[in-house]
Amino acid sequence: MLNIGEAAQASGVSAKMIRHYESIGLLPAVRRTASGYRVYGEQDVRLLQFIHRGRALGFPLEKIAGLLALWQDQDRASADVRRLAEQHIAELNRKIEELQAMKRTLEQLAHSCHGDQRSDCPILDDLATH
């Protein structure tokens, strides 16, 4: 059995986030000692590692909840898991396109800026007009 600090170290999830995941129901309520301290077992750490990896891949918490449910369902169809992954890939591609568009705009604005002692600045002008 591990305390919250040990579970955090073993899973890569901070103690604060462990408490948060428990409060929102992503992590089931764990056992507590007579003095009220949380006690984590191996399965709890595995769940936390799963959540940590899902977050590292950019999955939002609600999608991680769905993935956890599929992971724990031995009768799941892998097609359901793949569908969630493909939806996430599409969302990542949309975000990448948005970021690339922002980058191009900023590059154009930075290029049009004189970058000297003059006070006129196309970057600030663009921010003020859009």
Order of alpha helices (4+ residues) and beta strands (2+ residues): alpha-alpha-beta-beta-alpha-alpha-alpha-alpha
